[in-house]
Every structure is written in structure tokens, then in C-alpha cells.
Amino acid sequence: MITRIGIVAGEIWHLLERKRQENAALFDLAENIKEPQEIILMSLGWLAREGHVVLERINGGYRFSL
């Protein structure tokens, strides 16, 4: 499970790197990364804990960027 979370974290990081000038919503991540939402959330938590992503609360939702 940890390996899968790490792989998805890498996919998220690469997606956000391609969208460097934008931020992404959870919906955007789910559309581009075909993994269950729980795995995406765990991977985002990993990236956030390591300081690799920025989380912002915008209009009642969260947006993610590098």
C-alpha cells in the first residue's frame, strides 16, 4: 500500500508540475489520475507533509499547487 501511495504521489507531483502556473482541485486530480479518491488523498497528505505541495482553501474547497 505504501508503495502505491508513493507512486500516486509522484503522479500528482508530475501533474502539478505540468500545471505550474495553475492550481488544481481534487476533481482535477481525480480526472487525470485513475486511482481511488482515498489513495489520491493519502498521496496528497504525503506530499503536504513533506512540504512538496501547497494547499489553499478557496471558495469552500481545496486547491493544490507546487
Phi and psi in degrees as GROMACS dihedral restraints (atoms count N, CA, C in turn):
[ dihedral_restraints ]
;  ai    aj    ak    al  type     phi  dphi    fc
    3     4     5     6     1   -61.2    20    10
    4     5     6     7     1   -39.4    20    10
    6     7     8     9     1   -62.4    20    10
    7     8     9    10     1   -43.9    20    10
    9    10    11    12     1   -62.4    20    10
   10    11    12    13     1   -43.4    20    10
   12    13    14    15     1   -61.2    20    10
   13    14    15    16     1   -41.6    20    10
   15    16    17    18     1   -65.1    20    10
   16    17    18    19     1   -40.5    20    10
   18    19    20    21     1   -64.0    20    10
   19    20    21    22     1   -44.5    20    10
   21    22    23    24     1   -66.0    20    10
   22    23    24    25     1   -36.5    20    10
   24    25    26    27     1   -59.1    20    10
   25    26    27    28     1   -41.0    20    10
   27    28    29    30     1   -63.6    20    10
   28    29    30    31     1   -40.7    20    10
   30    31    32    33     1   -63.3    20    10
   31    32    33    34     1   -42.1    20    10
   33    34    35    36     1   -62.5    20    10
   34    35    36    37     1   -46.4    20    10
   36    37    38    39     1   -59.2    20    10
   37    38    39    40     1   -45.0    20    10
   39    40    41    42     1   -65.0    20    10
   40    41    42    43     1   -38.8    20    10
   42    43    44    45     1   -63.0    20    10
   43    44    45    46     1   -46.2    20    10
   45    46    47    48     1   -67.2    20    10
   46    47    48    49     1   -32.4    20    10
   48    49    50    51     1   -64.9    20    10
   49    50    51    52     1   -38.9    20    10
   51    52    53    54     1   -66.3    20    10
   52    53    54    55     1   -29.5    20    10
   54    55    56    57     1  -101.7    20    10
   55    56    57    58     1    35.2    20    10
   57    58    59    60     1   -46.9    20    10
   58    59    60    61     1   -37.8    20    10
   60    61    62    63     1   -85.1    20    10
   61    62    63    64     1    -5.3    20    10
   63    64    65    66     1  -121.5    20    10
   64    65    66    67     1   169.2    20    10
   66    67    68    69     1  -114.2    20    10
   67    68    69    70     1   163.2    20    10
   69    70    71    72     1  -124.6    20    10
   70    71    72    73     1   145.0    20    10
   72    73    74    75     1   -90.1    20    10
   73    74    75    76     1   165.0    20    10
   75    76    77    78     1   -55.7    20    10
   76    77    78    79     1   -38.3    20    10
   78    79    80    81     1   -57.8    20    10
   79    80    81    82     1   -43.3    20    10
   81    82    83    84     1   -61.6    20    10
   82    83    84    85     1   -42.6    20    10
   84    85    86    87     1   -64.7    20    10
   85    86    87    88     1   -44.5    20    10
   87    88    89    90     1   -64.4    20    10
   88    89    90    91     1   -34.0    20    10
   90    91    92    93     1   -66.8    20    10
   91    92    93    94     1   -34.5    20    10
   93    94    95    96     1   -97.8    20    10
   94    95    96    97     1   -19.6    20    10
   96    97    98    99     1  -119.5    20    10
   97    98    99   100     1   110.5    20    10
   99   100   101   102     1   -84.1    20    10
  100   101   102   103     1    71.0    20    10
  102   103   104   105     1  -134.4    20    10
  103   104   105   106     1   158.1    20    10
  105   106   107   108     1   -60.5    20    10
  106   107   108   109     1   147.7    20    10
  108   109   110   111     1   -56.2    20    10
  109   110   111   112     1   -35.9    20    10
  111   112   113   114     1   -61.1    20    10
  112   113   114   115     1   -40.9    20    10
  114   115   116   117     1   -67.9    20    10
  115   116   117   118     1   -41.0    20    10
  117   118   119   120     1   -61.9    20    10
  118   119   120   121     1   -43.0    20    10
  120   121   122   123     1   -65.1    20    10
  121   122   123   124     1   -41.4    20    10
  123   124   125   126     1   -63.7    20    10
  124   125   126   127     1   -39.6    20    10
  126   127   128   129     1   -66.6    20    10
  127   128   129   130     1   -39.5    20    10
  129   130   131   132     1   -63.4    20    10
  130   131   132   133     1   -39.9    20    10
  132   133   134   135     1   -61.7    20    10
  133   134   135   136     1   -40.8    20    10
  135   136   137   138     1   -60.6    20    10
  136   137   138   139     1   -50.3    20    10
  138   139   140   141     1   -62.7    20    10
  139   140   141   142     1   -39.5    20    10
  141   142   143   144     1   -67.1    20    10
  142   143   144   145     1   -42.8    20    10
  144   145   146   147     1   -62.8    20    10
  145   146   147   148     1   -35.7    20    10
  147   148   149   150     1   -82.2    20    10
  148   149   150   151     1    -4.3    20    10
  150   151   152   153     1    78.5    20    10
  151   152   153   154     1    23.1    20    10
  153   154   155   156     1   -94.6    20    10
  154   155   156   157     1   -14.1    20    10
  156   157   158   159     1  -131.3    20    10
  157   158   159   160     1   155.3    20    10
  159   160   161   162     1  -109.5    20    10
  160   161   162   163     1   130.5    20    10
  162   163   164   165     1  -108.7    20    10
  163   164   165   166     1   131.8    20    10
  165   166   167   168     1  -127.5    20    10
  166   167   168   169     1   138.9    20    10
  168   169   170   171     1   -92.3    20    10
  169   170   171   172     1   117.2    20    10
  171   172   173   174     1  -131.8    20    10
  172   173   174   175     1   123.8    20    10
  174   175   176   177     1    51.4    20    10
  175   176   177   178     1    43.4    20    10
  177   178   179   180     1    80.7    20    10
  178   179   180   181     1    -0.1    20    10
  180   181   182   183     1  -126.1    20    10
  181   182   183   184     1   178.0    20    10
  183   184   185   186     1  -111.7    20    10
  184   185   186   187     1   142.7    20    10
  186   187   188   189     1  -122.7    20    10
  187   188   189   190     1   146.9    20    10
  189   190   191   192     1  -122.9    20    10
  190   191   192   193     1   140.7    20    10
  192   193   194   195     1  -152.4    20    10
  193   194   195   196     1   171.3    20    10
